[in-house]
Each structure stands twice: as structure tokens, then as C-alpha cells.
Amino acid sequence: MLICMRTTLNLSDSLVEAAKARARAEGRTFTSLVEEGLRTVLAQEIPTQRVAPLPAYGDRDGAFLVDPEDRDALWAALDADGAR
């Protein structure tokens, strides 16, 4: 059993007219053209974006170079590169 849903889309007038003209030229309905377009887009695989690794600071053993609880040492380390 085929179940269809009625819905409202807000499309630009020029896009609708072009789609209707294409559907007429191909001897099909506007709905079938829109369905095919949606199926085509949804069938495409979503490209995965590579996430850049976060910068790492400190030594490889995981020891802190600056104790984050020592506010003066932390500010001194942050200010070591100069004003930004």
C-alpha cells in the first residue's frame, strides 16, 4: 500500500516554473520530478569532513609544563608570546 503525504513547500516562482516546464517537456508530473530530485539528493553520500587535530602542548608523558592551578605561572606562560 502506497501512502502519500501532502505538504507545502516554499519555492521561488522561477524554480517552480522551470520545474513545471521540464516536467511538461518530459511528459510527466511536477510531483514526479520533485520526487526524483529529492531521491537523487538523498541517495548521495554525505561527505565526511576531516577534523583537524587539536594542538598538543606539554611532554609526551602528559605532564603539565605549567600547573593550571598556579594562576601566576599560567598567566606568565600565556603572556610569554607577547600581546596578541
N, C-alpha and C positions, 0 to 999 in steps of 0.2 A: 504494500500500500504506500503510495506516494503522498507525503504530507508537505504542503507548501505553506509558507508564511508570507503574509502581506506585510510590507514595511514601507516606510517613507525615507527617501534619500534626498539630500540637498545637493544637487549638481548644478554646475553652471549651464546656462542656456545653450552656449555654443557647444559644450561637450555632449549634451543630450541630442541636439540637432545632428551633430556629426555621427553619433552612435546610431540614431534612427535612420539616417541616410545609409550608413554601412549595412544595417540590418535589412533595409529595403533592397539594396543592391544585391545582397546575398540571398534574398528570398526567405528571410527568417524573421523572428520576432525580436523586438527590442530586449525583452526579458531573456531570451536565449543568448543574445550577445553579451549582456551584462553577466549572466551566469558563467559563460565561458571565460570572460575576463577575470572574474573572481576566482574561478577554479585554477586558472593559469597562475595567478599571483600566489595563491595559497599552496600550489604544488611546488613552488620554488623553495629551495632550502634557505633558511635564514643564515646569512654569513656570520661566522663567529669572529669576533674581534679579539685580536691578541692583546692581552693586558700587559702593559709594561711592568716589569718587576719593580717593586719598591726599592729605593736605595737602602743599603745596609751600612750601618756605622758601628764601629767597635771592633773587637777582635773576633776571630772565628770561634772562640770558646764561649761566646755570649756574655763576656764580662763587660760591664759598662766602663767607658772611658771617663765618664763624668757621672757622679752619683746624682740621680734626678731629685733626690730629697735634699741635696745641698743647693739651695737656691742661689747663693753667691757663685758657686762653681758652675752651675748651669748657665746663669747669665753671662759669666765670663767666657764660657765656651761658645755661647750663641753670638756674643759680640766680638769674638776673635777674628771673624772675617771682615769686620768693619760694618758701618751702617749700610742698610740696603734701601 
